[in-house]
């Protein structure tokens, strides 16, 4: 069953996380971590947000961010 869409509130703080399927690793090498951070930076330029904290673990990540005008579900 899919989750309900997030409520968008400009200036709202969001705790986002994602895990690998069945506990599988998301990042296999140091280059994978770098690629993720580069993609995060690119996304931030396109859809501005304030990033307050992040944690990158081998099989998941956490982000604490403050959204502006673009909802977190924007594609």
Residue, then its C-alpha position, 0 to 999 in steps of 0.5 A: x500500500x503506497x504512503x499518502x503524499x507529503x503535505x507541503x509547507x514552505x519553510x517546513x522541516x522534513x526528515x527524509x530517508x531511503x533504504x536499499x531493498x532488503x537491506x542491500x547496500x546503496x553505496x558500494x564505493x567511495x565514488x558512490x557516496x560522491x555521486x550521491x552528494x553531487x546529485x544532491x547538490x544538482x537537485x538543490x540548485x534546481x529545486x532550492x532547499x536548505x540542508x541542515x543535516x545528512x547521514x550516508x550509511x552503506x545501506x540507507x541515508x537520512x536528510x534533514x531539510x527545509x523546503x521552499x516553494x518546491x514540494x519534496x515530491x516534485x519530479 
